[in-house]
Amino acid sequence: MLFTDRTDAGRRLAQALGHLESRRPVVLGLPRGGVPVAFEVARELGAPLDVIVVRKLGVPSHPELGFGAIGEGGVRVISDEIVRHAGVREKDLLSVERAEEAELLRRARAYREGRPRLPLKGRSVVVVDDGVATGATARAACRVVRAQGAAHVVLAVPVASPDTAARLREDVDEVVCLATPSLFSAVGEWYTDFSQTSDEEVVALLARASGGAVTAEDVEVDAGGVPLAGDLALPADAGAVVVFAHGSGSSRHSPRNRAVAAALNRAGLGTLLFDLLTPGEEVYRANVFDIGLLAGRLADTTRWLRNRVDLPVGSFGASTGAAAALRAAAAADSGIGAVVSRGGRPDLAGADLSGVRAPTLLVVGGDDTTVIDLNRQAQAALHCENRLEIVPGATHLFEEAGALDRVADLAQDWFTAHLFPGQP
């Protein structure tokens, strides 16, 4: 694997794009997976971030064959040759274009939440995706950007097929690609974690980049004398803050936790994602399952956070992180006001479950049958307000369409009800 996840890829790609900073570029991410990569690039270059929403126009009888693409602002790029060879009639062309335009505008409005599209005329523009296989979408995006008046177009991707990367150089002024492995079949194979990026995460990243909704900063957590890297995000009107305890083998860059955190930020909740272990400790697999160690780190981090921000604190735990969150919440001076577990192993908290006083929500996938049974056993040992929510059709990692959004909604409601002052 070349990249840990999209955040890692974005930071490394940003280093290769440093020469563009003096051009004061606009950075455009291709939704959805390209936006987390583009966010890191824009932050490093000090550049504005937006999405580039394009829709392929497919031949009616063969939708997979594109005869063109459309973008915002009425931009259309049509291949007359394909239209002629495929025998696409003018009325069919217009029908496909109208349908795709409606979807394009819907997506653009949803992602920006009313903010205007960034003007590109005369600007240097960096189009970013998480990788390129066939290059069809990237080529359409770059052509649309050019048609919108961009003076200098750069396509930036972490990884691409060698042949595709070479062809794309014909459509742009510059291609910046970190790797073009000769044995290439899919973008995802070059990432350790290539989980789906949600619409919620795209919306939150764009809001953060706009400088309005959320203040985000890299922090160094003092966990009982052990420095741990963290990402703290605080909406301007934050009513509470949630500390995330990731599961085994994961980190603060977990795309699933970051997607949930983004949804919480939009609801006015601050979030802290941090690494429970140092890089040296992660080498020893036993540490990943040492619930006592993880719970201690979470408790120390919660105290550190309470000294930094004067807000109620909740805890969100995934997998083994859920057991750590519950064990930490069982301490008399924990200061944890509510707990949510996603696909967690609360049973690993053992006897400490009976000491938890914070209202606790357990969320499990409907197809994660073994973990459902373990959560029911743990629920029976809890003496606090609690609820078990089962998301139909979801598996352990909630990778199914809409499953993680449901988790985010449940967590938002639970934390808002139990942490915000004045809530019933």
N, C-alpha and C positions, 0 to 999 in steps of 0.2 A: 504494500500500500504506500502511496505517496503522501496522502494527507489524512490527518486525523478526522476532520470534519470540514464543513464549509467555512467556519470561522478561521480555522487554521489556514485553509487554502487562501482566504481573503487577505490575511495578514502577510502571507508569503508573497502573494501576487502584488500587494501594495508596494513591497520593497523593490520589485522589478519595474514599477511604474514611477519611481521617484523623479525621473527626468522630466515628467510631464507637469510637475507641480508649478513650474514657472509659467506654464500656459494657462493656468487658472481654469481647468477643465470642468465640465459637467459630467458626473458619473451616472450612468443609467444601468440598472439591473434588470435582467430578464426574469419576470416572475415565473415560477415562484423561487426555484432553487438558486437563481443567480443573485437574488437580492441580499441574502446574508453575506455572500462573497463581496458584492458591491459595497455594502455598508462599511466593511473594513477598509476597502480601497478608498472610499470617500473620506472616511475619518482620518486616514493617514495623509491623504493629499490636501486635507482641509477644503474639500470640494463639496458643492451641493449634490444631493442624491435624489434621483427620481426613478420611476420605472419606465421602461420602454415596452408598451403594450402593442403587440402586433397580432394579426390574425391571418393565417394562411387561407388562401382562396383555393379550394379544391375542385377539380373537375367533377361535375355532378355524378357521372357514371363511375368515376374512380377517385373518390375523395382524398385518397392518400397522395395522388398526383397533384401538386400545386401548380396553378397557372399564374399565381401572383400572390401579393400580400397587401394588406392595408394597415395604416397606422392612424394615429390621432391627427386632427387638423385636416382631414380630408385627403391625406396622402395615400396614393395607390401606386403600386409597382406591378405592372402586368407584363407577362412574357407573351408577346404576340405570336412567337413561334409555337409555343405549347398550345395556345388558344386555337391556332390554325390547324395544327396536327391533330388535336383532340376533337376538333369539330364543335367547340363550345359556341352555342348561339348567343347573341347579344342579350336576349331576355334572360337566358340562364345565367350568364355572367352577372347581370344586375341583381338577379334573385339571390345568388350566393353572396354577393357583396353586401346586400342589405341585411341579410341574416347575420353575417359575421360582424358588420359594423355595430349592430345593436349589442352583441355580446362584448365587443371591444370597449364600447362606451360604458357598459355596465361594470366591467372589471376595473377600468380606469377610475371611475367614480368611487368604487368600493375601496380600492387601494389607497387613494389619496385623501379620502374623507373630506371632499370639498376644496382641497387646496388646488390652485391652478397648476397646469403643466408648466414645467420649466422651459423657457424659450431657448432654442438651440441655434438660431440664425447667427452665423459668424463665429460661433464658439468651437473650441476643441471639445470633443465628446468621446468619452470612454464607455464603450458598451461591454458589459460584464455578464458572463454566465458561469455556471459551476463546471462546465466542460462542454466539449463539442464532439459529437459522433458523426452524424451526417452533415451537419452545418446548415440545414435548411432554415431553421428558425433564426440562427445567428445572421445568416446572409440577408434574410428578409428584414431583420431589425436594423442592420447597418445600412441597407438601401433606403429604408424609411427615414432613418436619421439624416442621411445625406439629402433626401428630398425635403426634409424639414429645414434645410439651410445650414447644416453643420459645415464648418470650414475645414475641419481636420477630424477624421474618424479613426479611432483606435479600437480594435477588438481585443479584449483581455480575458483570457481564460486560464485556469490552472493546468488543464490537461486537454489534449485533443488528439484525434487520429492524425497521423502524419500527412496523409493524402489530403484530408479535409483542410488542415491548417494551411497547406500550400495553396489550395484552391481559393481559400478565403482572402488571401493576400491580394487577389485581383479586385476585391470589392471595397477595400479599405486602404487608408494611408499607412497603417502599421498594425501588425499582429504581435501581441505580447502573450506568449504561451510558455509556461514553466516546463512542461514536459510533453513530448510527442512519442510515447512508447511504441515500438514497432509492433508488438503484440497487443493490439487494441480491439476490444469487442464492445465495451460499454463504459460509460463515464463512471458509474458507481463502483466498478471494480478497483478504482484507484483511490477510494476513500475507505477508511475503517468504518466510519459511520456516515451513511448516505440516506438517512431517514428523510421522509417527505417533509418539505417545508410547508407550513400551513398558511392560509390566507391571513390568519390572526398575526402570525409572526411578520409577514410582509408589511401589514398595516402598521404594526408597532415600530418596526425598524424605520419606516419612512417618517413616522411621527417623531421618533427620537432624532433622526437626522435633520428634521425641519427646525429643531431647536425650541419647539413650543411645549410639548407635553411632558417630556421626561428628561431629567438630568441624570446622565449615566457617567460613572467613573470607575476606573480600575483601582482597587484598594488592596492593601495588604492586611489581612486579618491577623490579629494577635490571639491565637488560640492557646492560652496557657503558656505563653512564651515561644510557641511554634508559629513562625510566619507562614501564612497560607494565602495564595492568590485568590482574589474574588472580584466579582462584578456587581456593583451596587447601582441600582436604578431607582430614582425617586421622582414620581410625578410632583408637579408644583403643589398640588393640593392633597398630597398623600395622607390618608387617614390611618394607615397602619403599614407594617412592612412584614414580608414573609421570607423566611430563611429556607433555602432549598437544601435537602440532604439527598445527594444522588445515590444511585444504586451501584452494585458491584461492577467494577471495570469501567465506570463512567467518570465524568468530571464536570466542571462548571460549564463546559461547552456542549453538554448534552442537548441535542436539538429538540428533544421532546420536552425537557424541563424548560428550555428557553422559550419554546412556543407557549407553554402554560404561563410562564413569567410575563411574556408579552401581553397576554390577555389580562392578567392581573394588573399590569401597569395601566392599561386602558381603563380599568375599572377604578383607578385611583389608589391602588395598592403598590407600595414600594416592594422591591425584591432584592435579595442578596443571593447570588449563586457563587459558591466558593468550592475549592478543592479540599476535600476532607483529609487527604493525605499529601505529603510532600512527594516530589518526583522520586526521591530515594526510597521512600516507604512503599510506593506503588509497585516497586520491583518484587516485593515479597507478597505473594498471592494471599497468604494467611491474613495480612492486614486488612484486605478488602472485606473479609468476613468477621473481623473482630468487632462485634457490636459494642462492646464496652469501650474500646478505643474511639470508635466513630461517635458514639453518644457523648463521650467526654469532649471531643472536638466541637461537636454541635453545641453543647452547653456553654463551653468557653466562648464560642463565636457569638452565641446569643447574648451573653453578658457584654462582650465587646461592642456589639451593635446597639444594645440598650444605652450604653454610655455615650454613643455617638449620635443617636437620633432619639428624640423624646416621643416615641410612638409605640402603640401596642405591637407586639410581635407574635406572629404565627409561624408554624413550621410545616413544610411540604416535603414528604419523604417518598422516594420511589424505591422499590425492591428492598434491598437490605437497609437502605436509608430510612425506610419507614420504621423499622425496628429501632434504629438509632434515635429518630425523632420522638418516638413514644417513650423510650428509656430516659431521654433527656427531659421530656415533659413531666416524668414522674418525680423528679427532684423537687424538693420543697420550695427552693428559690429559683426555679427554672425561668419564670417570667414568660413562659409560652402560653399564649391565650387561646390557641386553637391549633388543631393538627389535621392535615389531610394526607392520606396515604394513597398513592397511585400504583396499582399492581404490586402492592407491598407484601412484605413478610412480617406483619406485626407479631406473629407468633414467636419470632426470634427475640422479642423483648422479654419473654418469659414471665417470671413472677412480678416484674415491674409494671405489668399491665394493670394490676389492681390498684396501683398508686397514681395512675394518670387521672388528673382532674380537669384537664383541658378538653373541651368538646372535640370529639374525634369523628372524622368522616373517612370511611374505608371505601375506596373505589376499585372495582375489579372488573376485568373483561368477562363477558358472558361465556366465552369459549375457553377461559383459563380455569378449567374445572378444579384442578388440584389446589390452585391458589385460592379459589372461592372457599373450599373447605377449610383451609388454614385460616382464612380471614374470619370465618364463622366461629371457629374455635377461639380465636383471639377476641372477637367481639363478646363472647360469653364471659370472658375474664375481665372485661372493662367495667368499671363502676361509675364512669362519667357519662354525660350525655353523648350518645354515639348513634351512627347510622351506617348501614352497609348499602352501597349503591352498586348495582351490577349493570354494566353497559352492554346491551345485547349485541352479539356478533363480534365483539372485540376480543382479540387475543392478548397475550401478556404485555406486549409492547404498544398496544393501541395504535397499530400502524394502518388500520382500516380507515377508509374515507369517513370523516366526521367523528371518529371515535375520540381522538385527542381533543377536538373542539368540545365534545361533551364533558370530558374531564375538566377542561378549563372553566366551563360554565358552572359545573358543580363546585369546584374549588372557589371560584369567585363568590358564589352565593354563600358558601359556608363561612369564608373568612370575613366577608362583608357583614354578615349577620352577627358574628361572634366577636369581631375585633373593633368594628366602628362604634364609637360612642353614640348612644341614642337609638341604636337599632333594636327592634323587638327581639 
